[in-house]
Amino acid sequence: MIDRVLSRRAQALADRDGFLEPAGDIDYDGDQFDREERSALRRVQGLSTELEDITEVEYRQLRLERVVLAAVWSDGTVADAENSLRELAALAETAGSEVLAGVLQRRQTPDPSTYLGSGKAQELKEIVVAEGADTVVCDTELAPSQRRALEDVVKVKVIDRTALILDIFAQHAKSREGKAQVELAQLQYLLPRLRGWGESMSRQAGGQAAGGQGMGSRGPGETKIELDRRRINSRIAKLKRELAGMKTHRDTRRAARAHHEVPAVAIAGYTNAGKSTLLNRLTHAGVLVDNQLFATLDTTVRRAETPDGREYTLTDTVGFVRALPHQLVEAFRSTLEEVADADLLLHVVDGSHPDPEGQISAVRAVLADVDATDVKEVVVVNKADAADPEVVDRILRHERHSIAVSARTGAGVEELLQLVADELPKPDIDVEVLVPYSRGDLVSRLHDEAEIVSEEHLGQGTLVVARVHGDLAAELTPFATTPAAG
């Protein structure tokens, strides 16, 4: 029996080392992965962003966190896995890191202990040492125990995709509301991950001991980790109260726009798809545009007009990303409600991205989380000047309401403006009113909110035939010359 086992092992090693092709279906291993994929830690080329040809002094001045990326590939193609890792590299660069290498491990499920498995974690440690890295970034949200176990093996700091995105948001938030939303998300992420080194988090002190009362005043008190947890919970409660107050202010402004029947158009999409560039092209808003992920975190609302003179608002929202941390979705829920309450959604897609359909799916998953799936959607394939025409045509054929534009060159923007005008709700009540000259405010509203059919200045006032919304029709009722028709 032992001889048979050893002979089979020797044959398997010979097949692997000599690359022998087994006969028949011997190479089929059920639903598992091939031997080579299971036993290899795949290095992904082209991820390094390390600076070259600089002096040691310059290097010390430009010192950034040096990171190695790690990911487990469980399903999809190898191209999908590498695209995900390249996106993680872009996130790391945006956070100010220097990407040295990236590795993929083929597994059916991540290891519950060390994410990669104990053997591959040891190999990752060797790569970290060889590259001189000081941080490992994993392409998923790690459980607290996984992060601790992997840190214990590789002996450098380990962070996950969620922590990386939260760090980018913290760097880019500018407004008071944006900063509060990011801090809330960071604290909610940190709370279950409090960790002390050695005995540092188990120290106890009574209420008076910390105040220098000395002997006889020390009680059992609470441990440092309990104290930190209580402080974090108190801060979370305070931030939620502040954000609730800001939401009330936002709801008031939104209600004022709704009262005046001003249609709302929201621009949403994957991060770095060109949403802010498109807003600037449509409204000359002057919003920050940068070729990096999550350049926009603070909502921008601008007023615009259709070609026929109807006013509407355009709202630029925070970009989405695959596996957007749920803490951020919750923290930014009040901001994302701008999308749910819009009359029309411009879903901007980067046509030059390797996987634009994956971007569309990721954005729609987040929209479903904020109950924005019922909003009328137009898919805007941006960067058409840099995209493969076949990819653009494929998206346009697949998406029923779609258009290709280039916000950088302006190509297709006029057609997009006309499409927005066609899709927005239009006034639907016919009125004929004689507005006295003392009510010039109503005439002004007619020009802003209604479709003017004819206008004539008479001795008693201004005779206007128009199509209006319900609330304006009610205000015009005392000046009607003929009964309004629906």
Phi, psi and omega in degrees: 000314180298320180298319180295318179298314181295323180292322177294320178296317179298320179294320179297318179294323178294319178300318183289315184286324182265001180055043179283142178272114178292151183278154175062224182258024183295330182282352180281126182239044178069222180270009179277178181269163177298155184302317183298319181292323181291328187263358185248142171259103191285125175273131179262121184277158173081016180263341187295133175242021183296137179289144180238160174057049175232154179284167180297323179296315179297321181296319179297323180290326184263015185303121177239170172296132182258117191240150169244132181267146179220139181212150173256128182256110185253327181211175183080186182270167177295329177296320178297317181295319180290324176298320178296320180290326177292324175295321176297323177297319178295322177297317180296320177296317179300325179284354177097019181262170179243114184275124182260322183197164176218139182231147177240137176242125180274113179216153176291321176217150175299147178294128183294343181267298187245013178073308181267338191105151187297319180294314181289332175296322178293321176297321178298322177300319180296321178294319179300315179295316182295323183275346183073033182278157176239002180211143171245130179245123181261142187272053175190179173266114182279145169291151180307321180292323178296317181296316180297316182295319180291322176299321180296332180275309187278344175066019172227171181297137177239127174233162180249179184300321181297313180298324179294315180294320178298323179295319178296316179299320180296326179288326190263345181293132182241318183281163179299319181292318179299317179296319180295320179297317181293317180298320178299315180296320180296317181292321178295327177287321185287326190308310180281000185246014177300132182214138176247152177268128180063233183259011190295332182263003181254005178296143180237148175208142177285173184297328183263342185298320181293339180272007175083026181285338173082205187296144177087352183249359184274130176241180181296325175058208179233152179288163182298322180293325176294320179296315179297319180296320179294319179296320179295317179297321178295318180294320178299316180298318179295317180296321179296322177295317180297316181293328177296320176295320178294324179296322178299317178297317179296318180295325179296315179295321179294321179294324178295320178294321180293324180298323179271012176056039177272116181297150181241133176241126179253138176256119180227166179158182181293151179297142180066023177275350179103027183293314181293323176298320179294318178299317178297320180294323183280327189231358185055045187286335182074029180283147178305130176237127180212144180277066177208165183282141177057043175291331180251121174239335184262129182296134177241128178245127179230150179269141180219170180230144172285162178304334179267011171095003179278137181275148171207166179253145175246127183242123175267126185247171179296144180286154178258168178208157177301136181056046176300128184306134183296333177297323179288321179300317179292316183294324182265014184301319181296325177289318182289344176296339174303325179288315183297329182267003183283158175276335182212139179246122172266104182270101186274130181237138176280103182293340181270359181287148179299334182223071181295326178295324176296324176297315181300315180296319181296318180293318181293331176295318178290320178300324178294327180294332182253018175058044180247019184283344181272356180285137178299127190242136171239121178277119181254108180277102183271170181060036181297335180291335182254355185270160174289124182304327179293323178294316179299314179298322180297317180293317182297326178287324185281323181267124187295313178254099184208159180205147179256133180219170169228106181294335181286315183266341183092358180295130177082356184291320179299319178295324178294318178300319179292324178295318177300315180299321181289328186273338181290149177298138183251154174303142187228012179242122179278131178225152169229113188230149173249100186267122180296154183296340178287346179250053177298337179297324179290323177296321178297317178295325177300318180291326183280322193246347187246169171261109182281123176271313177206156181214131182219135180266117180248179181293325183274344183160200182257121178269118184235132170249123187206170171248128187227169173278170187299316185292322178289324178300322179295320180290334182272352185306317180297343184252011183290138175264337176222153178301138180290142179248136181283000000 
